[in-house]
Amino acid sequence: MKFLLAFFLVAVTVAGCRSPWNDDEQKQVYDKCVQVNTPLYPNGVADSICACYIEKLVQRFPQNNQRPEEILDVINECAEQYPLQKQ
């Protein structure tokens, strides 16, 4: 649930599209993911989580047709590998 708010913003960016992912869309989602999550996961960890996220998102939704509620499991799978950084 820690990603609910952060990734809702990312989901809105791509939700509802019905064509295969292109490089620009993947980069846009990745960049937004890193921007939103770097405060929680500094030192390149957000990069790793977001790379995993994009890979799994494209695999599970090759037509870029996911809905916001469907992506939470994807990002949480990637984030499980990393404990949240204490501020």
Residue pairs with C-beta under 8 A, 6 or more apart in sequence:
2 40
2 79
2 84
3 37
3 72
3 75
3 76
3 79
4 72
6 36
6 37
6 40
7 33
7 36
7 68
7 71
7 72
7 75
8 68
9 32
9 36
10 29
10 32
10 33
10 36
10 71
11 66
11 67
11 68
11 71
12 68
13 28
13 29
13 32
14 25
14 28
14 29
14 64
14 66
15 66
15 67
15 68
16 65
17 25
17 63
17 64
17 65
18 63
18 64
18 65
19 63
19 64
20 62
20 63
20 64
21 58
21 62
21 64
25 64
26 54
26 58
29 53
29 54
29 57
30 50
30 51
30 53
30 54
33 46
33 49
33 50
33 53
33 54
33 75
34 46
34 47
34 50
37 46
37 49
37 50
38 46
39 87
40 46
40 84
40 85
41 49
41 79
41 82
41 84
41 85
42 85
45 82
45 85
48 81
48 82
49 75
49 78
49 79
49 81
49 82
50 78
52 77
52 78
52 81
53 74
53 75
53 78
56 74
56 77
56 78
57 66
57 71
57 74
60 66
60 74
61 70
